[in-house]
Amino acid sequence: MLPLDDLSSLALFAQVVRLRSFSAAARECKIAKSAVSRRVARLEDRFGVRLLRRSTRALSVTEEGLRVYEHCAALLAAAAAAEQAAGAAGEGIRGTLRVNAPVTFAQMYLAAAIASFLAQHSGVDVALATDDPIVDVVEGGFDVVIRIGRLRDSSLVARKLATDRLVICASPAYLARKGEPLTPADLLRHNCLHYTLVSEEAEWRFRGKDGPLSVPARGNFEAGNGTVLHRAALEGLGLAVLPSFMVAQDVAAGRLALVLEGQRQAEIGIYAVVAHRRQMPPRIRAFLDFLSAYFRAFARETIPKRIARS
């Protein structure tokens, strides 16, 4: 069993990894930076492995360090849960929630959901970061990560909030110039915009007579942000594959039109992902329960299962 002093050193190590800085960890823990560095070095000596790579410009975690950090995170979560439980009777749900979500979904729906959650829980603060690339819950130091798509098998815990689907859309002006594609093969003569966070093979995949069919679609514009692709489609640049929640209002207003409907299997999920189910602090559990209820109540309005063309 580790000495108690080493347990506190593990907590310091976890703070260094979460904040990616010895200085920031020292400030948060209110001790000298040199003391933090010494205690992490002592852990490395005790375990016989390098936990961190240090340079004058950067700090990164080794593979061994990441494994140790996962256990540290569980240890800290258990400590936080104990603290929350001790104060729950008198003070209710409290603390800071660190949340990460895709940019457009956060702008369109999640910010409003968080506002409603905070109105019910005045003791909670939310720190929301937005990224379209998938981030790591543990390494990123997040309590909850919102992911949209098809989740791969992992040790993470995911709660499905809603179901959406991917659609192919373009502006009426673009379709007037180039014609409407009626089959996947027609895409070969169209300007197909590319979302760089997925492969083009997966982006332009359809149901074929003999199974899945990927069209080698090409275009003159690509971006790693859904909002940017959405704007490009509205400006008439070409065809884009986007979640229906992002374009539903534009389709209803006639600013965008859907094409090749029913020719692809494109259902995707909207998930809230956490690192651990056990020892979950009350604020995280309350937030997950709230999001589940919120999006269940509003899914019919905000996440349309099918968009009718005008």
Sequence and secondary structure as in RCSB ss.txt:
>XXXX:A:sequence
MLPLDDLSSLALFAQVVRLRSFSAAARECKIAKSAVSRRVARLEDRFGVRLLRRSTRALSVTEEGLRVYEHCAAL
LAAAAAAEQAAGAAGEGIRGTLRVNAPVTFAQMYLAAAIASFLAQHSGVDVALATDDPIVDVVEGGFDVVIRIGR
LRDSSLVARKLATDRLVICASPAYLARKGEPLTPADLLRHNCLHYTLVSEEAEWRFRGKDGPLSVPARGNFEAGN
GTVLHRAALEGLGLAVLPSFMVAQDVAAGRLALVLEGQRQAEIGIYAVVAHRRQMPPRIRAFLDFLSAYFRAFAR
ETIPKRIARS
>XXXX:A:secstr
   HHHHHHHHHHHHHHHHT HHHHHHHHTS HHHHHHHHHHHHHHHTS  EEE SS EEE HHHHHHHHHHHHH
HHHHHHHHHHHHHHHH S EEEEEEE HHHIIIIIHHHHHHHHHH TTEEEEEEE SS   TTTTT SEEEEEE 
    SSEEEEEEEEEEEEEE HHHHHHH    SGGGGGGS B EETTS HHHHTEEEETTEEEE     S EES 
HHHHHHHHHTTS BEEEEHHHHHHHHHHTS EEESTTSS  EEEEEEEES STT  HHHHHHHHHHHHHHHHHHH
HHS S     
